[in-house]
Amino acid sequence: MHSKSRYLFACLKYAGTGSVSRANTLSTLVGAALLYGLNMLTGWKIPLPDGVPGLFVGGFYCFAVMWIVILVVRFLGAALHFALEPHRRPLVILRERLGNLMWPIISMATGIFLFAILCGGGLIWLALQVRSGTAGIGMNRNAEAKTSETPNTVGNPDFFLQIPDGRYKFKWDPATQPKFDLRLDTERNPDFTNNPTFILRNKTNTVAYNVGVVWKSEIASTVEQLTKSPRLSKYQFHVTETQLIVMAASGSMAMPAGYYLDDSPKQTIAVVAKEAEVYFPPQLSALAVLYFIDKMPPKVGESTDPFIARVTFNWETAEGKKRRDYRVRVTATNAKVTDAEMPVAEAFLNFSLEEIPN
């Protein structure tokens, strides 16, 4: 029993002292780097303490895993080591026979072994992916066959419109960026502008095709009239029938921003099964923003008069053409908390709509 304990202690000592040697430490670092890169490619999520860089924690975890692997391998191979210890070590024999070519040959053999392992694993993974993909294609074909047997064409589609989800805001600072900055008030897309998105929902189980959407402004002011208003006339604009160019403020080197104008912008939705996105048209967004800036009240929290637009939906049914009209109202609530000249305006948008009886 005593000899077994000494043998176990010798195995642990061999595994522990050998796992921190120079050669094994280098292999642990290389293995940790490969393991971390593989896990980054496969999307492995490492739990990170607050304030600690992910690369540092991931590298540390992988280093620990590789060190434990080498420790276990050396412990399991201790019996073979002790069996060969009375004889000469394998490295000594290889060095005598191969001389200076020992390490290049070992490196080549290791590379071939790793290539075989990775290539084999890749082929197995590819075969599994192809098999699952083939099964998915078969399921899709069966679903399509069932759909073709019972086509979803019974009845006539009908719709209702919903206001955008989330809160939208806009800001105009011609000293740094002449473009009207209109976007969702969220940190998920801080570098992207996005026009408000309404949701068109299908109230039936019948798929609709080629649904036409037409917007029309119902305010009396035009883009040219708004740019000449007392509040906006001190800024530089170039207006034609089809284009608005917003110039940078005096002394600014920012590039101008251009907007295409259209009194009745159209959108065609190819297919509406359950729901579809309907965008507030960019051709009207410039007019709306100019209207908000001109009508913006001085106090924070107060809202402008509504910008009103009419949106019309047209679609085909078995009974002929159908049409539905909505009146959309958008107001802007002043959110500019400073008295500085720039930005000129900053506000949050509020949406409401009502169906117009035909």
C-alpha positions, 0 to 999 in steps of 0.5 A: 500500500505504501509503495502504491502511494509513493508511485501515485505521488511520483506520477503526480510529481512527474505530471506537475513539474513537467507541465510547467516546463518550457516545452510544455508551457510553449505548447500550452500557449499555442494550444490556448491560442488555437482553442480560443480562435476555434471557439471565437469562430464557433460562437462560444460565449465566455462568461466575463466579469464586469470590467475585464476585457474579453480577450484577456479572460478568454485567453486565460480560460483557454490557457487553463484548459490546455494546461489541465489537458497537458497535466492529465496527459502527462499523469496518464503517461507517467507509467510509460515514462517510468517504464522507459526511464531505466533505458534511454529517453526517446528524445536522446535516441532520436537525437542520436539517430536524426541529429540536427534534423530531429526537431524539423522531422518532429515538427513535420510529423506533428503538422501531418498529424494535426492536418489529419485530425483537423481534415478528418473532423472537417469532413465529418462536420461537412457530412453532418451539415450536408445530411442535415441540409438534405433533410431540411430540403426534404422537409421544405419540399414536403411543406411546399407540396402540402401548400400546393395541394391546399393553396392559401387563396380562399377569401380576400385579404384585408389589412390594418395599419399600426404605428411604428414601435419604439421611439424615434428622434431627430436632430439637425446640426448643420455645423457638423452634419447638414443631413437631418439625423432621423433614427430610432432612439436605441443604442443598438444602431447608434450609427445608422439613420432609419425612417419610421417603420409602420406595420401593415398587418393582414387580418386574413389567412389569404396572401396578398400580392403587389400591394401598392402604398401611396403617401401624400402630404396634407400640410399647406406648406411646401419645402421652398416655403419652409426654407424661406420661413423666418426661422430657417431663412438664415440657413442655406438651402437649394431647392428645385422641384425634385431635390433639396440640398441642405448646405452646411452652416457658415464656417463649416467644412461639412459636405452638403446633404441631398434629398429627393422630393416627390409629392406622392411617393409610392411603395410596392410590397410584393407579398404580404402574408401576415405582416409587412413593413411600410416605411415613412417615405424619405421623399417626405421626411425632409418636408416633415423635418423642416416643418417640425423645425419651423414649428418647434416650440421654445420650451422642452417637452412641448410639441409641434402642430402635427405633420399630416400625411395621407397613406393609401393602400391598393390591392387586388382581390377576387372581387376586384380592386380594394382600397384603404386610406389612413391619415397619419399625424406626426408631432415633434416634442422639443428635446433640446435642453441647451440654449446653444445655437447648435444643434438647431433642433432636437426632438422626439417623434409621436405617431398617431393614425386614423382610418378614413372611411371610403 
